[in-house]
Amino acid sequence: MNSDFSHFMSRRGFLVAATGFVSTTLLTTRSPRASELDERELKAAHGRASLAGPDSPWTAVWAYDGTVPGPILRVQQGRPVRITVQNGLSEDTTVHWHGIRLQNAMDGVPGLTQAPIKPGTSFVYEFTPPDAGTFWYHPHADSLVQLGRGLAGAFIVEEAEPIVVDRDLVWMLQDWRLTADRQIVPGSGSTMDAAMSGRVGNVVTLNGTVPADQRVRAGERVRLRIINASLARIMALRFEGHHPIIVAIDGQPCDPYEAEDGRLVLAPAMRIDVVVDMQGDPGKRHAVIDDYYDGLAYTLITLAYDNAPPLRAHPLDAPVGLPRNPLSEPNLGNAERQEIVLQGGMMGGGKLAGVGGMMGMATPGMNGSPAWAINGMSMTGDGHAGMAPQFTLKRGTTCHLTMRNETAWWHPMHIHGFSMSVLARNGSPVPHRQWQDTVLLAPKDTIECAFVADNPGDWMLHCHVADHQMAGLMTVFRVT
């Protein structure tokens, strides 16, 4: 267990949400109006939520349309979307459509891709999602505060031909650091959080709800979309008595497979879609356990079987593989090679050339100074005009990107505007044809990825532990 957050966390201290879910009946046909514009509205504003249950004090939050998490936006692949975002906060905001391959002007990075949305004003986002899958939306302004206070929501792009399941559920997981009276701990960006594991909390919620059961029926097949919207918490979910089949990572289909150790590992910003055949007995209960942190395992939720007879005697005889999205296949034989090196942090001994070289005996992150660097340079905050690109790619070029973690900490590295084919980890090939927009690097890991630079603009590449990003673990690359 990492010492910087151990005092926030105990097994008794976890308040874990359980029942909130969305269930939809999947259709096999699409509306003839699917090509018409899909118009939505979202408002970011101050609100309150019952994070710890109806008998506990309300928690002051920031919310989209008054709910935590925000409304699930379900749209259709290839159908144009127009979303008007109103800013009811007292500070600037934006919305980043995480994982969506959209035009640069709609990416939601203040200064870099758009002017921030001022209080009392609105901004119209227009794009056509090319990929079906599980995505999400969140601010990219004052991220540590705005995301940490609840601004996040699921963005589901439905396939034209969905796989056959009985239910389609969304689990959005969020992590909170709350006081004894159930208010969000004031302040953000502490030195310890910035230079170590980030702002890990003492409360986990599922779809913004308090502990309860996930009701299931024997014999049913469920598609479960799991989103980690935490600031820093990494999760490893183990389904007791069940064998979830991974069918997509970060919204992109993969070759269906069962995790080797039975654990679904989700770093902040990652999504995993699984298909689960509920083969337990009527009336039985099976825990879903998060055991990522040593000595701090807890039950996230319990699969509670009702007493009805099984829906079917045997699992559905239907394929679980999802149709692939229209991603450009990298040409590795003619690729341009780029490398980024993650440096700094407590116990990292990294060189931060952008802030004067070696930090010596100083504690990284003190007095607002950068704690991290990429290739020796630190970019802090959420983005701003004039950010010099780390590298530039010509449009259509295949980029073979190596990410090397020289630090003592874990980093989920998120790329904007693209999805990357994950090729190798520490020299070993990565199986299952996985594409990801957020790749988790363990300490000293080296990961090789590739993508085709077919989306012009200046794009961010950063750690999605919010404290790390704000404290310098961020860069920009350009596609011309």
PyMOL commands that set and color helices and strands:
alter all, ss='L'
color gray80, all
select helices_A, chain A and resi 6-8+104-106+143-148+191-195+332-334+353-355+366-368+466-470
alter helices_A, ss='H'
color red, helices_A
select strands_A, chain A and resi 38-49+59-64+73-76+81-88+96-98+122-127+133-138+153-158+167-176+203-206+213-216+221-228+235-239+245-249+252-257+263-266+271-277+285-290+298-305+336-344+351-352+357-358+372-374+391-393+398-405+411-415+420-425+428-429+435-436+438-441+446-452+457-463+474-479
alter strands_A, ss='S'
color yellow, strands_A
deselect
rebuild
show_as cartoon
